[in-house]
């Protein structure tokens, strides 16, 4: 019985390691070209959180910059009530260019992030494996430099998500709304001082902010 149990645990570990390395990473990854602003176009996930919140999700934006030590600082903004919440996350580089790690300070979940494919000036396909004490999940995000992508890019995202074991009801093309766009892109001159600051969360007020729904772009920041 003991030998059998050890064998099962060994196979499970091998399966986990295989899954981590089965997701491809952009060849000749050039990190500096990934920086700047992106729109979330689509998202897929098999997490319970996604299934519960997908009907509220909208397109929004995120900003990526490189730190002095070569990591990625990801700044994302999403609407919450009549305010906008800004979330800063630090993606730590690994030995493999194009692959990063992140640990949620709130939930303790481990994120294994792969930049699967990108041409830097149009789209970026990113896959994340998330592990926490209650289980694991897979998330795929499609980013765009503009608010729209070609049907071919959307099909690429859908097909890749299916290859990761995600079903069609776990795949979502994020809708655009004027209110979500204005909420997540305030004019610089209208930005007022911060009114509340919490660890890893910053609540800010802006005269141009309009009430808008939660969006999917920030899902990695909420785990």
Helices and strands as residue ranges (DSSP letters): H 2-22, G 31-34, E 36-45, H 48-53, G 54-56, E 61-66, E 72-80, E 83-93, E 99-103, E 110-118, E 123-132, E 135-144, H 151-163, G 168-170, E 171-173, H 178-184, G 188-190, E 191-198, E 201-206, G 216-222
